[in-house]
Structures are given as structure tokens and as C-alpha cells.
Amino acid sequence: MIQYGMRVHDICGKDTVTGVLDKVKELGVHYVQLAMSKSFSDVDTSVGHYNAGLGDYVGEELRKRDIHVSILGCYINPAHPDEDRRMLEVQRFIEHLKYCKRIGADMVGTETGRADANMRIVPETYTEENYLRVLDSFKRIRDAAEKLGVMVGVEGVFNHTLHSPELMRRFLDDIDSVNFDVILDSVNLITPDLENDPEGQNALIKKAFDLYGDRITTLHLKDGVFEGNDQKFRHPGEGFFNYEELMRQVSLWKPYIVGTLENSTPDRYYEDCRYLEEQYRKFKVK
């Protein structure tokens, strides 16, 4: 089975720590992805504002409501072309690593960015130079994660730096750290040419599990459509994604994995979970 969760900022807009977490509790969601800068209006989590008391406060409020943070979201651009800004992004991520244990989060997660200051799609993102820039960012993060004893979750996206299963495998070998695992967003790996190719999608997801299935520790779940080369969100079952191979692999190798729904809403959350669970039961290996 999959243990479902939701992003906190999909449940409600910004509010106080207690106000936001009360809404999560009311919805009955146990596992969450928490991006504090997107959710909390009464605390400052920008660079330089971390302190142990703040981490303890957030952690205690979560525990009071039986809410578990599977991913502490800190989505940076480790490929930022401006060196000063890139180092600031790395510093921000490292400060979130310090929050991790105190709030009881499983990991701090991010995507791998693009070689553009405004995150536009540019050809430089797919160059060796950019890959090495991103690797440098994560080596700095690795040093901190290993000292702190916390996990980093890295997510591949078809138009970001780590845009394919093969490149994710290379990255895991190059970073060479047990403190790094993979956030698997299967929809984000699908390229426009596979939109209407369910068997091609299956082959891509199987390749990801073959190359680094042992390092996949949590899922992002959603659906999508393409408008040109731009991927747009859809609720599960309303887009192009073929769940067959994902659910087969999860049933074989990842029992009880946490799957965080993205872009769901309080009104749709349980319906989306029901659809995904139907797909799991349909395709799981008996």
C-alpha cells in the first residue's frame, strides 16, 4: 500500500503556524510536505533566521496534532548562474538541514534547477558545465548533511538539470553519499514525446527503478498534460500518465512508501487518494 499525504500549501494559504497546522489536522492528513516559507506567516525562515527554539516550536506544534513531515521543502536553484546567488541558495538549504531533526522531518527536498536566473528553460541547463555546477552545489550540501546526520531528497524533472534516469544515476554515483535519496515524481520525468505513449512511459519508470530503485524513498503523485513543451498539472486520472509500471514497482519494492499528492485540494484530496489506490490495487504484483 501507499501512505498518502499532501503539501501543506495546497491545503491552505499562509497563516500562523498554529492556524495552518489546525487546518491540516481538520482535513485528517498525517503525512505532509512542508515548505515553511510558503505556509507560515508568523516566522521568518530566510537565511540567517534559524534558531533551535524555532525548530523546537514548529516540531512541538506538529507533534501535538500527529502531523509528520515526510519532506521539508526547500526548493532552491543549485544551477543558478550567478555564483553569489548560488552560494546563498546553498546556504539557505543548509539552514533547512538544521531544522530537519528538530521538527522531525524525514528529509529536506529540492529539485535540481536550471541554468537561468529566472528558471527559464535554456539549453545551457543540459550542458556538462551546468551539471558540474549543480554537483558542486550538492557537494557543499552533502558535507553539511553528513555532519548533521540528515537526509537530502533530490527530484529529477525532464527539463531540469537531472532530466533523465541515467543522469540521476550518474549524480548518485558522483555525490557518493548515503545521505542522499530520490524523491520520485514519475510525471515530472515524462517528456513531451511520451505523452501518448503509455508503453514508453512504463519503460521509463522501470528504468528509473532499475537504476536507483533502492534510493527512492518517497513519491510525488499527480497527473499532467502537455501544452506544447509545457507540462500542466491535472488531478490523478485526468491526464496522460499511465500508472501501471509505477504501481507495479512500488508494490514489489516500496511497501508503505509515502506518496505526497501535489496540487490537490482539500475538496479533492480523498477522491484523488481513492483513484490512486484503485490504480495500486489494479497493477500491484500479486
C-alpha positions as CSV (number, residue, x, y, z in Angstrom):
1,M,0.0,0.0,0.0
2,I,0.9,3.7,-0.3
3,Q,0.6,6.0,2.6
4,Y,-0.8,9.2,1.2
5,G,-0.1,12.8,2.1
6,M,-0.4,16.3,0.9
7,R,1.6,19.5,0.5
8,V,0.7,21.9,3.3
9,H,0.4,25.0,1.0
10,D,-2.2,23.0,-1.1
11,I,-4.3,22.7,2.0
12,C,-4.5,26.4,2.9
13,G,-2.8,29.8,2.3
14,K,-0.3,31.4,4.5
15,D,-1.3,31.8,8.2
16,T,0.3,31.4,11.6
17,V,2.0,28.1,12.5
18,T,-0.9,27.1,14.7
19,G,-3.5,28.3,12.2
20,V,-2.1,26.3,9.3
21,L,-1.5,23.2,11.3
22,D,-5.0,23.3,12.7
23,K,-6.3,23.2,9.1
24,V,-4.1,20.2,8.3
25,K,-5.4,18.4,11.3
26,E,-9.0,19.2,10.4
27,L,-8.5,17.6,7.0
28,G,-7.1,14.5,8.6
29,V,-3.8,14.4,6.8
30,H,-0.9,12.8,8.7
31,Y,2.0,13.0,6.1
32,V,2.8,16.4,4.7
33,Q,5.4,18.2,2.6
34,L,6.1,21.4,4.4
35,A,7.7,24.5,2.8
36,M,7.7,26.8,5.7
37,S,8.2,29.9,3.6
38,K,5.0,29.1,1.6
39,S,2.9,28.3,4.7
40,F,3.9,30.3,7.8
41,S,3.2,34.0,8.1
42,D,4.5,34.5,11.6
43,V,8.0,33.0,11.4
44,D,10.9,34.0,9.2
45,T,12.8,31.1,7.7
46,S,15.0,33.0,5.3
47,V,18.8,32.8,5.5
48,G,20.2,33.8,8.9
49,H,17.0,33.4,10.9
50,Y,17.3,29.8,12.0
51,N,17.4,29.1,15.7
52,A,17.0,26.0,17.7
53,G,14.0,27.4,19.6
54,L,12.1,28.0,16.4
55,G,12.8,24.5,15.2
56,D,11.6,23.1,18.5
57,Y,8.4,25.2,18.4
58,V,7.4,24.1,15.0
59,G,8.2,20.5,15.8
60,E,6.1,20.5,19.0
61,E,3.1,22.0,17.2
62,L,3.4,19.3,14.6
63,R,3.6,16.5,17.2
64,K,0.6,17.9,19.1
65,R,-1.5,17.3,16.0
66,D,0.0,14.0,15.0
67,I,1.4,15.5,11.7
68,H,4.6,14.1,10.2
69,V,6.8,15.9,7.8
70,S,7.9,13.5,5.1
71,I,9.6,16.3,3.1
72,L,10.8,19.6,4.4
73,G,10.6,21.5,1.2
74,C,13.5,23.9,0.3
75,Y,13.3,24.3,-3.4
76,I,16.4,26.1,-4.5
77,N,18.1,26.6,-7.8
78,P,21.5,24.9,-7.4
79,A,22.3,25.7,-11.0
80,H,21.9,29.5,-10.6
81,P,24.5,31.1,-13.0
82,D,25.4,33.9,-10.5
83,E,27.9,32.5,-8.1
84,D,27.0,34.7,-5.2
85,R,23.3,33.8,-5.6
86,R,24.1,30.1,-6.0
87,M,26.0,30.2,-2.7
88,L,23.1,31.9,-1.0
89,E,20.8,29.2,-2.3
90,V,23.2,26.5,-0.9
91,Q,23.3,28.4,2.5
92,R,19.5,28.5,2.6
93,F,19.3,24.8,2.0
94,I,21.9,24.0,4.7
95,E,19.9,26.1,7.2
96,H,16.9,23.9,6.5
97,L,19.0,20.9,7.2
98,K,19.4,22.3,10.7
99,Y,15.7,22.5,11.1
100,C,15.2,18.9,9.9
101,K,15.7,16.8,13.1
102,R,14.1,19.4,15.4
103,I,10.8,19.3,13.6
104,G,11.0,15.6,13.0
105,A,11.2,15.7,9.2
106,D,12.5,12.7,7.2
107,M,14.5,14.8,4.7
108,V,15.0,18.2,3.1
109,G,14.0,18.1,-0.5
110,T,14.6,20.1,-3.7
111,E,14.6,19.8,-7.5
112,T,17.9,20.5,-9.4
113,G,17.1,23.7,-11.2
114,R,18.0,25.3,-14.5
115,A,21.0,27.4,-15.7
116,D,19.0,30.6,-15.7
117,A,18.5,33.2,-13.0
118,N,14.7,33.2,-13.6
119,M,14.4,29.4,-14.0
120,R,13.6,29.7,-17.7
121,I,14.1,26.7,-20.0
122,V,17.5,27.3,-21.6
123,P,19.9,24.9,-23.5
124,E,22.7,25.6,-21.0
125,T,20.8,23.5,-18.4
126,Y,21.7,20.3,-20.3
127,T,25.5,21.0,-20.6
128,E,28.3,19.3,-18.8
129,E,29.3,22.7,-17.3
130,N,26.0,23.1,-15.7
131,Y,25.9,19.5,-14.4
132,L,29.3,20.1,-12.7
133,R,28.0,23.4,-11.2
134,V,25.0,21.6,-9.7
135,L,27.2,18.8,-8.4
136,D,29.4,21.4,-6.7
137,S,26.3,22.9,-5.0
138,F,25.3,19.5,-3.7
139,K,28.8,18.5,-2.6
140,R,28.6,21.5,-0.3
141,I,25.2,20.4,0.9
142,R,26.5,16.9,1.3
143,D,29.2,18.0,3.7
144,A,26.7,19.6,5.9
145,A,24.1,16.8,5.7
146,E,26.7,14.2,6.7
147,K,27.9,16.2,9.7
148,L,24.3,16.8,10.8
149,G,23.2,13.3,10.1
150,V,20.2,14.2,8.0
151,M,18.8,13.2,4.6
152,V,18.7,15.1,1.3
153,G,15.9,14.3,-1.2
154,V,16.6,15.1,-4.8
155,E,13.9,15.2,-7.5
156,G,14.5,14.7,-11.2
157,V,12.5,16.7,-13.7
158,F,12.5,16.3,-17.5
159,N,13.5,19.9,-18.2
160,H,15.8,20.5,-15.2
161,T,19.5,19.6,-14.7
162,L,18.8,16.0,-13.7
163,H,16.4,15.3,-16.5
164,S,16.7,11.6,-17.0
165,P,17.1,8.4,-15.0
166,E,20.6,7.9,-16.4
167,L,21.7,11.3,-15.2
168,M,20.2,10.7,-11.8
169,R,22.2,7.5,-11.6
170,R,25.3,9.4,-12.5
171,F,24.6,12.0,-9.9
172,L,24.1,9.5,-7.1
173,D,27.4,7.9,-8.0
174,D,29.2,11.2,-8.2
175,I,27.8,12.6,-4.9
176,D,28.7,9.2,-3.3
177,S,26.7,9.7,0.0
178,V,24.2,7.6,1.9
179,N,22.7,10.9,3.0
180,F,21.1,11.4,-0.5
181,D,17.9,9.7,-1.7
182,V,15.5,10.3,-4.5
183,I,12.1,11.9,-4.5
184,L,10.4,10.1,-7.4
185,D,7.9,12.3,-9.3
186,S,7.1,10.0,-12.2
187,V,5.0,12.5,-14.1
188,N,7.9,15.0,-14.0
189,L,10.1,12.5,-15.7
190,I,7.8,12.1,-18.7
191,T,8.9,14.0,-21.8
192,P,6.5,15.5,-24.3
193,D,7.2,12.8,-26.9
194,L,5.9,10.2,-24.4
195,E,2.6,11.9,-23.7
196,N,0.6,9.5,-25.8
197,D,2.9,6.5,-25.4
198,P,1.9,4.5,-22.3
199,E,4.4,1.7,-23.0
200,G,7.2,4.3,-23.4
201,Q,6.2,5.7,-20.0
202,N,6.3,2.3,-18.5
203,A,9.7,1.7,-19.9
204,L,11.0,5.0,-18.5
205,I,9.6,4.3,-15.0
206,K,11.0,0.8,-15.0
207,K,14.4,2.2,-16.0
208,A,14.3,4.6,-13.0
209,F,13.6,1.7,-10.6
210,D,16.3,-0.5,-12.3
211,L,18.9,2.2,-12.0
212,Y,18.2,3.6,-8.5
213,G,15.1,1.9,-7.0
214,D,17.0,1.3,-3.8
215,R,17.4,5.0,-3.4
216,I,13.7,6.0,-4.0
217,T,12.4,6.9,-0.6
218,T,9.2,8.9,-1.3
219,L,6.8,9.7,-4.1
220,H,5.1,12.8,-5.6
221,L,1.8,11.9,-7.1
222,K,-0.3,13.8,-9.7
223,D,-1.2,13.7,-13.4
224,G,-0.5,16.1,-16.3
225,V,-1.0,17.2,-19.8
226,F,1.4,19.0,-22.2
227,E,0.6,22.3,-23.9
228,G,3.5,22.3,-26.4
229,N,6.5,21.6,-24.3
230,D,5.0,22.9,-21.1
231,Q,3.7,20.4,-18.6
232,K,0.5,21.4,-16.9
233,F,-1.0,19.8,-13.7
234,R,-4.1,17.6,-13.7
235,H,-5.7,15.6,-11.0
236,P,-4.9,11.8,-11.0
237,G,-6.7,10.1,-13.8
238,E,-7.3,13.3,-15.8
239,G,-4.1,13.5,-17.7
240,F,-1.6,11.5,-19.8
241,F,0.1,9.4,-17.1
242,N,0.0,5.6,-17.2
243,Y,0.3,4.4,-13.5
244,E,0.8,0.8,-14.5
245,E,4.6,0.4,-14.1
246,L,4.8,2.8,-11.2
247,M,2.3,0.9,-9.1
248,R,3.9,-2.4,-10.1
249,Q,7.3,-1.3,-9.0
250,V,6.0,0.2,-5.8
251,S,4.2,-3.0,-4.8
252,L,7.4,-5.0,-5.5
253,W,10.0,-2.8,-3.8
254,K,8.4,0.0,-1.7
255,P,5.7,-1.2,0.6
256,Y,4.1,1.5,2.7
257,I,6.0,4.3,0.9
258,V,4.7,7.8,1.5
259,G,3.1,9.4,-1.6
260,T,2.6,13.1,-1.5
261,L,-0.2,14.4,-3.7
262,E,0.8,17.6,-5.5
263,N,-1.7,20.4,-6.4
264,S,-4.6,18.6,-4.9
265,T,-7.1,20.5,-2.8
266,P,-9.0,19.8,0.4
267,D,-12.1,19.1,-1.7
268,R,-10.3,16.7,-4.0
269,Y,-7.8,15.0,-1.7
270,Y,-9.7,11.9,-0.7
271,E,-11.1,11.4,-4.2
272,D,-7.6,11.6,-5.6
273,C,-6.4,9.1,-3.0
274,R,-9.2,6.7,-3.9
275,Y,-8.3,6.9,-7.6
276,L,-4.6,6.2,-6.9
277,E,-5.4,3.4,-4.5
278,E,-7.6,1.8,-7.3
279,Q,-4.6,2.0,-9.6
280,Y,-2.4,0.4,-7.0
281,R,-4.8,-2.5,-6.4
282,K,-5.2,-2.9,-10.2
283,F,-1.5,-3.1,-11.1
284,K,0.2,-4.4,-7.9
285,V,2.1,-7.7,-8.2
286,K,0.0,-10.4,-6.6
